[in-house]
Amino acid sequence: MYKRSNIITCMLIYFSLLYPLTHADVCVKKSSCVCEFSNGTGIDLSSAVKSTFYSVDTFETNADESQYSFSTYLYHPCFDALPITNKSVANNTCTTSLSLCRYKKNLTLNNAKGTFVFDEGLYEYMGTSNNTEFSADGSSIIYNNGPSSTIVQLVCAEGENKLIVDSLGDPKNIVLRFYSRNACLAKIDEPGRSFGSTLLIIFFSFVVFYLVLGICTKKFLMGATGIEVIPNLGFWTDLPNLVKDGWAFMINGFKLPTRGAGPVTSPDPNSYDSI
């Protein structure tokens, strides 16, 4: 009995204290730039998309300052786009649609002439929207490009959207920051059904209700059997003829077909009142 009470106590401690910590709310990926928490809030970068890439420039130098590397990082959130690239450069990998690309150009010292010379530059593929994942807290998007990856940290900020470089320390794990008001936590609006869809749902719901209630009434209260259980059977049987007559009446200019001579009646059989 003592051991059983200890087990129950441990379980209660786990579910009351440890379980919430080990099962924290996660921002579930809905698309390449949208994730949502269980309470309906989340991150949505859709409104941050523009026709061109966001870009940021950086430069690095080696220890003896004989070479300078100038890099431009290009970022397009939500879906892939094709940047303007020099396809003639060997090993250029930014020739397909992508979300992340780096253009790198080196300025190297020519010891013989004592001058610096630029190389042709190179476009390097860094990630696509089809291979992304959100961090658990929704604060960053990881663009996988195995064995490398690029992390875009999402920073909630007012003003103009801006891309900066956070860390270049690990060439295989570059970290960028994207400042935007769209990176702020907000209510995620799920796509709603249209007004027409709502009307159709209501209409068919009434049809089903009408049939079920009518069939039950005729079967159990009136003792009908077979096809007679269908409510208003005479009307539904005659409906095709009624539609046909209505169509003919409309084509005839909403006038009854002219009838032959006969005894005078009131109202006139060719008038609208005789319908």
N, C-alpha and C positions, 0 to 999 in steps of 0.2 A: 504494500500500500504506500509505503514511504517512497519507494522508487517511482511509482506511478505518479505521485504528486509532484515529484521533482521534474519529471518529463513534461507534465502539463504546465508547470511554472516556466520552464525553459521555452516552451512553445509560445506561451503568452508574451514573454519578453521579446521573442523574435518578431512576432507579428505586430506588436505595439511599438517597438523601437527600431529594430534592425531592418525589418521588411521595407518600410518606406525609404530607408537609405539605400538599400540594395536594388530597389525597383523605382528609381527616380523617373519622373516624367521625361520622355524623350521626344525631341522634335522629329516627327516621322516625315520622310521625304515624300512629297506629292508630285514634284517634277524637278527638273534640273535647277530651278531657282525658287522653289516653294517648299517649305516644311511646316508642319502643324503639330502643336501640342494637343493633348487630350481635351483641354478646355476650349479648343477652337481658336486660340491665338497662335501666332507663328510669324514666320518671315516670308515675305513675298517681294522679290526683286523685279517682277514683271514690268512695273512702271519705270524702272531704271534703264530699260533697253533703249538704245538709240541706233541710228543707221550706221554710225561709225564705231570704231573701237575706242575704249578708254585707254590712255597711254601714260606712261611715266618713264622718265629718262634717268639713268644712273651712270656712274663711271667708277672704275677701279684702276689701280696701278700696282705693278709688282714692286718688290723690295728695292731694287736699284733704279726705279723710275725710268726704265728703258722701254717700257710698254704701258700704254693706257688702253683700257677696254671700255668702250662706250656701248651701253645696252639700252634698248627701248622695249619695255614690256607692254604688250597689247592684250586687252581683256574685253571680252564681249559676253555679258551675263545672259543666262536663260537659254539661248540657242546659238548654234554655230554660225559663223560668218567667215567670208574669205577676205583676208587682208590683201593689200597691193604688195606683191612680192616680186623679187627679181628671180625668175625661174631659171635663168641661165647660170646662176651660181651653183657650183658643185655642192652636193650634200644638203641642199636647201630642202627642209622638211615642212614648210608652211604653205604647201601648194594645194592643200585640200581644206574643206570647211573645218573650222576649229573655233575654240573659245579663248585659248591662250596661246600666245606666240611671243618669241623674243627675237629681236633683231640686234645682233652683236657685231660691232666693228672695232678693229684693233688699230691703234696708232703706235707703230714700232720704230724705235731708233735705228737708223742706218749708220752703223759705226764708221763705215768707209767714207760717207759723205757728211756725217755729223748732222743729219736732218731726220725728221720724223716722216714716216710714210704710212698712209692709210691703206688697209687691205680692202678687198671688195665687199666685205661684210657677209653675214650669214643669217638666214631666218631659221629659227629652231622651234619645232613643234613642242608645246608644253601641256596641252590638254584639250579635251573635247567635252561637250555637255552630256554626251552619252555615257561617260565614265566618271561620274561624280558621286559624292556622298556628303551628307551634312554631319557635322559634329553633333553629339547627343544634345547639347544645349542650344543648337541652332546658331552659334556665333561664328561659324566658318564653314566654307565649302572646300572639300578636298578634291582636286582634279588629279586622278591617278594616271600615271604614264610610266608603268612599271619598267624598271625598278624605282623610277623617280616619282615624285608627286609634288604638286604645287598647292599650297594652302592659301586661300583667299579669305582673310579675316573680315567679317562684316561689322562695321562700326556705325552705330546709330548717330547721325549727325545732321543738323540742318544746313541749309546752303546748297551750293552746287556739288553734284556728285564728283568724287575725286578718287583717283587710284594712286597709292604710294607704295614704295618698297619697304618692307619691315625688316627682313633678314635675308642676307645672301651668304651666311656663314657656311651652310651646308648646300653645295651645288645640287644635291639630289632631293633636297627638301626646301625649296625657296618659299618664302612667306611674303605675301602681298597683303595690303589693307585696302578695303573699298569703303569709303565714307559716303553714306547716303541716308536720307530720311526713310528710304524704302528698306533699310536694314534694321529699322526699329520694330519692336514687337507690336503686332497689330492683329485685329480680328481677320481671320481668313474667311472670305466669302465663298461658300460653296456654290457651284453653278445651280441655279434654281430652274424649275420647270416653267415652260412658257404658259401664257394665258390660254392658248388654244389647247395645250395638253391638259390643263386643269379642267376645261370645259368638257373635253372628251371623257376624262375620268368620271366626272359628275354624271354625264349623259349615260355612259354604259353602266354605271352603278345603279342609276334609276331603272334602266332596262332590266338588269338582273333582279332587282328588288320587285319590279312589276311582274316578271315571269314567275319568280318563286312564290310570291304572295298569291298570284292568280291561280297557279297550278294547285297550290295547297287548298285554296278556297273551293275550287271546283271539284277536286278529288275527295276531300274529306267532309265538306259541308254539303255539296250538291251530288255526290256520288258519281261524278263523271269518270269515264274510263277511256283508255286509248288516246286518240288524237283530240277527243273532246275536252281533255283537261287543259288545253291551251286557252288562255283567256281571250275573249273577243275573237274567237276563231273565224266567225263570218266576216269581220272587218279585215283581218289579215288575208283571208282567202280572196277577198274582192279587191284588195289593195292594188295589185297590178293593173286591173281594169280601171280603177279610179285614177291612177297615175297616167294611164294612156288617155283617158278622157280629158284630164286636166291639160296634158301636153297638146292635144288636138285643139282644145279651146283657146290656149295661148297662141298657137300658130295661126289660128283663124282671126286674130286681132281681138281676142276676148269677146267674140260674138258666137252665138249658136249657129250651127250649120243651117243654111236656108232650107226650109221644108216646103213640100209641095202644097198645092191648093187644097183646101178642105174647109170644113165648117168653121165659122168664126167662133173663137173661144176667147175667154178672158181669164188670165192675161194672154197676150199674143204669144204663141209658142216660140216665135223667133226673137222675143225680147229677153233682156237680162233677168227680168222678174220671174221668168218661168223656170229658172234654174232650180 
